Amino acid sequence: MRLPDNAKENLKQFVMLRSFRARICLLTLVVGIVASALMRHAIMETYKHRAVQQRTETVQNQLLIVAKHLISNNYFATYRLQEPGMIASRQGINAELETISNLYGGRVMIIGKSCKVLKDTYGISEGKTIISEEVIKCFRGENVSHYDAEHGYIEMTIPIASTGTDGKSSIVGVMLTSVSDETIVEMIDQMNQNALTLEILMIMGIVILSVMLSGVLTKPFGKVTAEIRKVKEGTSEKAISVPDYVETVHIIDAFNDLLGRMNALNDSRQEFVANVSHELRTPMASLKVLADSLLTQPDVPAELYREFMTDMVSEIDRENRIITDLLTLVKLDKTTQDLNIVALNVNDLAELTLKRLRPIARKKDVEVIFESMRPVIAEVDEVKMTLIMTNLMENAIKYNHEHGQVKVVLDADHQYFTLQVTDTGVGIPEEDLPHVYERFYRADKSHSREMGGTGLGLAITKSAVLMHRGSITVSSKLGEGSTFTVKIPLNHVTGKGRNGS
């Protein structure tokens, strides 16, 4: 099925967003844009607030000067309004008020104590009475200023105070003033355009920086990929190291652990193949030597024939044991291996196994002791449980000293039963203990081969124990003997990789 071109393009874009580098770029860009926008907004608001505050203070200072002129020229002395000097002074003050009004594009009203408008630079409210909250507060001595951004003006009140002969001051009037914010808005618009230009330049810089930064930040991951690719291509088998970040160290440590396990499995596989080849070739070589010896000797006595044939049968039996053990291991390794679970008397099974092995023990004069702490009934596979007991007990007998002792102890608690097999034999070197369950591994190869062992017994035993969800441990001292301990659940629980009945 062929995808449309637009679907392919959308898929490519989606894949790009999955890139860690692309996400770093996008995140850096978003943070940069948001931060620059917030910074521009904060700067504009701060400037606007400061500009309004400065305009208010400037106008208030000028109005305070006018207020003093009003008092000094007896502006509120209505009984002297017709005097020539008073008319001239009022005209001068009115001109001053008009100048302020024109300068700041606003309106100035002089309000007397009766709330009557004495002067309005707009000339529309003179003689009228005005009552507002700001005026009332100002008569009480409170200066009020308010910025109305929606309508574009600053409104303020200035008290006009007169000092009496007793030295006390009283408010005789109020100047209610409103000034335009047009110049402030124009300046803010200009600054906003400049800031927007600067913001665009900053965003361009952030884009370049984010691309460079993402490249630097993701470079160690590229190193990790390159090193792993070398291992994959087979050009390197060494543990890799990219210590740039804690995260890369964790990834590399996990990969090196996996690589170590893979190398160990590969080494184990190669060793297993080599050991199988060697173990199978050895009896065949012996058979060939014996057969060639018979063929190259004319008139071979019947006694020599019988001796050679006995040796050949022995080698065939050894070959058969190796093949049988290998087939057993293959069956145990299958994840779908079935267990034929039955409720079994483990005490009886242990006694029966020891009964079969006592003839071998008598040949070496090895004393076998079975000690049962309590009756044990467990849900196990009888064949595989017999395999476990036979391998452990037979090894304890074979690798024991003459006149030695093998002690088998069976015990149980409410969850598990424990089988412990202890011998007084040759023991296992400490450095060999971690390898005793490996296939074809022998601590003493020559002695083991003399005993007829294949090196697969303990590997088979461990596989059978694990199939029962149990555990097996070993402790040993060289020259003093070994102890193998098997712990298996009393009740079988069906789990992944095996089936119960």
Helices and strands as residue ranges (DSSP letters): H 5-17, H 20-72, G 78-80, H 84-103, E 107-112, E 117-120, H 133-139, E 145-148, E 153-163, E 169-180, H 182-233, H 246-296, H 302-333, E 341-345, H 346-363, E 367-372, E 377-381, H 382-398, E 405-412, E 416-423, G 430-435, H 445-450, H 457-467, E 471-477, E 481-489
